[in-house]
Amino acid sequence: MTNRTPAAVPPRGDQLPAHADLNLLRTFLAVYRAGTFTAAAPLLGLSQPTVTAQIRALEQQTGRELFSRLPRGVEPTPYARELAARVAAPLDALARLEDGGAAPAPVRVAGPPELLGARVLPSLAPLVADGVELRVEQGLSEPLLDALRAGRHDLVVSTRRPRGRTLASVPLADEEYLLVAAPGWAGRTGTGGADAVCGALREVPLVACPEDMPTLRRYWRTAFGRQLTARPAVTVPDPRAVLAAVGAGAGYGLLPRALCRERLDSGRLALLHSPPEPPACALFLVRRPGTDANPDVARVHDRLVAAARAW
């Protein structure tokens, strides 16, 4: 959006725009919360051009610019932040009255499949028992973050910190990765030093996920001090498939501790290497701006942050 010469004296910071149209304010709040015009449009049941036109109309009424364009989404101006702080509570209260006091909408949570099963859903079980509804989707971090920006999720557990300023994130935990195999293979590789283990693994089939093996390559650099040269015998798209294949004796693999801990504790898998500092992947909880209208989003967010201390 571009600055415009106001047609009237702009309202002071402590005033609502005089004669502001209620529908325009609702559109403004939806864009403010969604972070993009495109994401706000389906929430409002409007087309994206209509949303753009309504924001321009409200800017003409207020004499103020409300949003600045970013490569991904829009950034609220200081005046827009003040306006959102004043209108959010009254508009949310009016929406609840119009909905007849309906229960909060389900919280839309997404993340990598192995984290959802091993970390996220067990942590949220008490909230589900208390009445919170969840709608869970799985996928890779980057596509999920794009969908979050587009308004299709409320919270994403990500292995990457989002770029830009349209999404807010907090660190959750560091997930350690372990080199494991079935006990039969472990007996053949031994439990010696890094050089001995690395040499013995040349004779063991490698089960990798994904095919380009970025985490495995990082493990070799940090734990063994050399490049990974092994060609995988099996590549799969999901760490749970690595767990199944390795557990059945197909070879060795690199897995998050949370995913393989139970089998390690029971002896069905064996740890092949114990570096002083196991390579880890940082986990982030990413929230879409504007989810304040649903109190259950805050409950899920706070529960995951608290539960991550024990992960």
C-alpha positions as CSV (number, residue, x, y, z in Angstrom):
1,M,0.0,0.0,0.0
2,T,1.2,3.6,-0.5
3,N,0.8,6.7,1.6
4,R,-2.1,8.9,0.7
5,T,-2.9,12.5,1.4
6,P,-5.7,12.3,4.1
7,A,-9.0,13.7,3.1
8,A,-9.7,14.6,6.7
9,V,-7.9,15.2,9.9
10,P,-6.6,11.8,11.1
11,P,-8.0,10.5,14.4
12,R,-5.8,10.7,17.4
13,G,-4.1,7.5,18.7
14,D,-6.8,7.1,21.4
15,Q,-9.7,7.5,19.0
16,L,-11.6,5.1,16.7
17,P,-12.0,6.3,13.2
18,A,-15.1,8.5,13.0
19,H,-18.0,6.7,11.2
20,A,-15.8,3.7,10.4
21,D,-17.7,1.0,8.7
22,L,-18.0,-2.2,10.9
23,N,-17.4,-4.5,8.0
24,L,-14.2,-2.6,7.0
25,L,-13.0,-3.0,10.6
26,R,-13.7,-6.7,10.5
27,T,-11.8,-7.0,7.2
28,F,-8.9,-5.0,8.7
29,L,-8.7,-7.2,11.8
30,A,-8.8,-10.4,9.6
31,V,-5.9,-9.1,7.5
32,Y,-4.0,-8.0,10.6
33,R,-4.3,-11.5,12.1
34,A,-3.8,-13.5,9.0
35,G,-0.7,-11.6,7.9
36,T,-1.8,-11.5,4.2
37,F,-4.7,-10.3,2.1
38,T,-4.9,-13.7,0.5
39,A,-5.1,-15.6,3.7
40,A,-7.8,-13.3,5.1
41,A,-10.1,-13.6,2.1
42,P,-11.4,-17.1,2.7
43,L,-11.8,-16.4,6.4
44,L,-14.1,-13.6,5.5
45,G,-15.8,-15.3,2.6
46,L,-14.6,-12.6,0.3
47,S,-12.3,-12.4,-2.8
48,Q,-8.8,-11.1,-2.4
49,P,-9.5,-8.0,-4.6
50,T,-12.5,-7.2,-2.4
51,V,-10.3,-7.4,0.7
52,T,-7.8,-5.1,-0.9
53,A,-10.5,-2.7,-1.8
54,Q,-12.0,-2.7,1.7
55,I,-8.6,-2.0,3.2
56,R,-8.1,0.9,0.9
57,A,-11.5,2.2,1.8
58,L,-10.6,2.1,5.5
59,E,-7.3,3.8,4.8
60,Q,-9.3,6.6,3.1
61,Q,-11.6,6.9,6.1
62,T,-8.7,7.0,8.6
63,G,-6.3,9.0,6.5
64,R,-3.6,6.5,7.6
65,E,-1.6,3.8,5.9
66,L,-2.5,0.4,7.5
67,F,-0.1,-2.1,6.0
68,S,3.2,-2.2,4.2
69,R,3.9,-4.8,1.6
70,L,6.5,-7.5,2.3
71,P,7.8,-10.3,0.0
72,R,5.5,-12.6,2.0
73,G,2.4,-10.9,3.3
74,V,2.0,-7.5,4.9
75,E,3.4,-5.7,7.9
76,P,1.0,-3.6,10.0
77,T,2.0,0.0,10.5
78,P,2.3,1.4,14.1
79,Y,-1.2,3.0,13.6
80,A,-2.6,-0.4,12.5
81,R,-1.2,-2.0,15.7
82,E,-2.9,0.7,17.8
83,L,-6.2,0.2,15.9
84,A,-6.1,-3.5,16.2
85,A,-5.6,-3.2,20.0
86,R,-8.7,-1.0,20.3
87,V,-11.1,-3.0,18.0
88,A,-10.1,-6.6,18.6
89,A,-11.9,-7.2,21.9
90,P,-15.2,-5.5,20.8
91,L,-15.3,-7.2,17.4
92,D,-14.5,-10.6,19.0
93,A,-17.2,-10.1,21.5
94,L,-19.7,-9.2,18.8
95,A,-18.6,-12.3,16.8
96,R,-19.3,-14.5,19.8
97,L,-22.7,-13.0,20.2
98,E,-23.5,-13.6,16.6
99,D,-22.3,-17.2,16.9
100,G,-24.7,-17.7,19.9
101,G,-21.8,-18.3,22.3
102,A,-20.4,-21.1,20.3
103,A,-17.4,-23.1,21.5
104,P,-13.9,-22.1,20.3
105,A,-13.0,-23.4,16.9
106,P,-10.7,-26.4,16.6
107,V,-7.0,-25.6,16.9
108,R,-5.1,-26.5,13.6
109,V,-1.7,-27.9,14.5
110,A,0.9,-29.3,12.0
111,G,4.4,-30.7,12.0
112,P,6.6,-33.5,10.9
113,P,5.0,-36.9,11.3
114,E,7.6,-38.3,13.7
115,L,7.3,-35.3,16.0
116,L,3.5,-35.3,16.0
117,G,3.3,-38.9,17.1
118,A,6.2,-39.0,19.5
119,R,6.1,-35.5,21.0
120,V,3.1,-33.3,20.2
121,L,0.0,-35.4,20.5
122,P,1.1,-37.1,23.8
123,S,1.8,-33.7,25.2
124,L,-1.7,-32.4,24.2
125,A,-3.7,-35.4,25.5
126,P,-4.7,-33.6,28.7
127,L,-6.1,-30.6,26.8
128,V,-8.1,-33.0,24.5
129,A,-9.5,-34.7,27.6
130,D,-10.5,-31.2,28.8
131,G,-12.5,-30.4,25.6
132,V,-10.0,-28.8,23.3
133,E,-10.5,-29.9,19.7
134,L,-7.5,-30.4,17.4
135,R,-7.2,-30.7,13.6
136,V,-3.7,-32.2,12.9
137,E,-1.8,-32.3,9.6
138,Q,1.7,-33.6,8.9
139,G,4.3,-32.6,6.4
140,L,7.8,-31.0,5.9
141,S,8.6,-27.8,7.7
142,E,8.9,-25.4,4.8
143,P,5.5,-26.3,3.1
144,L,3.9,-26.2,6.5
145,L,5.2,-22.7,7.2
146,D,3.9,-21.5,3.9
147,A,0.5,-22.9,4.7
148,L,0.7,-21.2,8.1
149,R,1.3,-17.9,6.4
150,A,-1.7,-18.6,4.2
151,G,-3.9,-19.1,7.2
152,R,-4.4,-22.9,6.9
153,H,-2.8,-23.7,10.3
154,D,-2.7,-22.0,13.7
155,L,0.5,-23.6,15.0
156,V,3.4,-25.4,13.4
157,V,6.1,-27.4,15.1
158,S,9.0,-26.8,12.7
159,T,12.6,-28.0,12.4
160,R,13.4,-24.5,10.9
161,R,13.0,-21.0,12.3
162,P,10.8,-19.1,9.9
163,R,12.3,-16.3,7.9
164,G,10.7,-12.8,7.8
165,R,8.6,-11.0,10.4
166,T,5.1,-12.3,9.6
167,L,5.4,-15.4,11.9
168,A,6.3,-15.5,15.6
169,S,8.3,-18.5,16.8
170,V,9.7,-19.7,20.1
171,P,12.4,-22.4,20.6
172,L,11.0,-25.7,21.9
173,A,13.8,-28.2,22.3
174,D,16.8,-29.8,20.7
175,E,16.0,-33.2,19.3
176,E,19.0,-35.6,19.4
177,Y,19.7,-38.0,16.5
178,L,21.0,-41.5,17.2
179,L,22.8,-44.0,15.0
180,V,21.0,-47.3,15.5
181,A,20.6,-50.8,14.1
182,A,19.1,-54.1,15.0
183,P,21.1,-56.0,17.7
184,G,22.5,-58.5,15.1
185,W,24.2,-55.7,13.1
186,A,25.4,-54.0,16.3
187,G,27.3,-57.1,17.2
188,R,29.2,-56.9,13.9
189,T,30.0,-53.2,14.1
190,G,31.1,-53.3,17.7
191,T,31.1,-50.3,20.1
192,G,34.6,-48.9,19.6
193,G,35.8,-45.4,18.8
194,A,34.6,-43.2,16.0
195,D,37.1,-44.6,13.5
196,A,36.3,-48.2,14.3
197,V,32.5,-47.6,14.1
198,C,32.8,-45.6,10.9
199,G,34.9,-48.3,9.2
200,A,32.7,-51.1,10.3
201,L,29.6,-49.4,9.0
202,R,30.9,-49.6,5.4
203,E,29.8,-53.3,5.5
204,V,26.3,-52.5,6.8
205,P,23.4,-51.4,4.5
206,L,22.3,-47.8,5.1
207,V,18.6,-46.9,5.4
208,A,18.2,-43.2,4.8
209,C,15.6,-40.5,4.9
210,P,15.3,-38.4,2.8
211,E,17.3,-39.4,-0.3
212,D,19.7,-36.4,-0.1
213,M,20.5,-37.3,3.6
214,P,21.2,-33.8,5.0
215,T,21.0,-35.0,8.6
216,L,23.2,-38.0,8.0
217,R,25.8,-35.9,6.2
218,R,25.8,-33.5,9.1
219,Y,26.2,-36.4,11.6
220,W,29.2,-37.7,9.7
221,R,30.8,-34.2,9.7
222,T,30.2,-33.5,13.4
223,A,30.6,-36.9,14.9
224,F,33.2,-38.6,12.7
225,G,35.0,-35.5,11.3
226,R,34.6,-36.7,7.7
227,Q,32.2,-36.7,4.7
228,L,29.6,-39.4,4.3
229,T,30.5,-41.5,1.2
230,A,28.1,-44.5,1.7
231,R,25.5,-45.1,-0.9
232,P,22.1,-45.9,0.8
233,A,20.6,-49.3,0.3
234,V,17.1,-48.0,1.0
235,T,15.7,-44.5,0.9
236,V,12.3,-43.7,2.3
237,P,10.3,-40.4,2.8
238,D,9.4,-40.9,6.5
239,P,11.5,-41.5,9.5
240,R,8.9,-44.0,10.8
241,A,9.7,-46.1,7.7
242,V,13.4,-46.0,8.7
243,L,12.5,-47.3,12.1
244,A,10.5,-50.1,10.6
245,A,13.2,-51.1,8.2
246,V,16.0,-50.9,10.7
247,G,14.0,-52.7,13.3
248,A,13.4,-55.5,10.9
249,G,17.2,-55.9,10.3
250,A,17.6,-54.1,7.0
251,G,20.6,-52.1,8.2
252,Y,21.4,-49.0,10.2
253,G,19.8,-45.6,10.2
254,L,19.8,-42.2,11.9
255,L,16.7,-41.5,14.0
256,P,15.4,-38.9,16.4
257,R,15.7,-40.1,20.0
258,A,12.0,-39.7,20.6
259,L,11.2,-42.0,17.8
260,C,13.5,-44.9,18.7
261,R,13.8,-44.5,22.5
262,E,11.2,-47.2,23.3
263,R,12.9,-49.8,21.1
264,L,16.3,-48.9,22.5
265,D,15.0,-49.3,26.1
266,S,13.5,-52.7,25.3
267,G,16.6,-54.0,23.5
268,R,15.0,-54.3,20.1
269,L,17.4,-51.7,18.7
270,A,21.0,-51.0,19.6
271,L,22.9,-47.8,19.8
272,L,25.9,-47.9,17.4
273,H,27.8,-44.7,18.4
274,S,27.8,-42.4,21.4
275,P,29.6,-39.1,20.5
276,P,30.3,-36.7,23.4
277,E,27.7,-34.3,22.0
278,P,25.1,-36.1,19.8
279,P,24.1,-34.0,16.8
280,A,20.7,-32.3,17.4
281,C,18.0,-30.5,15.4
282,A,16.4,-27.4,16.9
283,L,12.6,-27.5,17.1
284,F,10.5,-24.3,17.0
285,L,6.9,-23.7,17.7
286,V,5.6,-21.2,15.2
287,R,2.3,-19.2,15.6
288,R,0.4,-17.3,13.0
289,P,-0.4,-13.7,14.1
290,G,-4.0,-13.0,14.8
291,T,-4.9,-16.3,16.5
292,D,-5.7,-14.4,19.8
293,A,-9.5,-14.7,19.1
294,N,-9.3,-18.4,19.8
295,P,-8.3,-19.0,23.5
296,D,-7.6,-22.7,22.8
297,V,-4.7,-21.7,20.5
298,A,-3.0,-20.1,23.5
299,R,-3.7,-23.1,25.6
300,V,-2.2,-25.5,23.1
301,H,0.8,-23.1,22.5
302,D,1.5,-22.8,26.3
303,R,1.1,-26.5,26.9
304,L,3.6,-27.4,24.2
305,V,6.1,-24.9,25.5
306,A,5.8,-26.3,29.0
307,A,5.9,-29.9,27.9
308,A,9.0,-29.4,25.7
309,R,11.1,-28.9,28.9
310,A,10.8,-32.6,29.5
311,W,11.4,-33.7,25.9
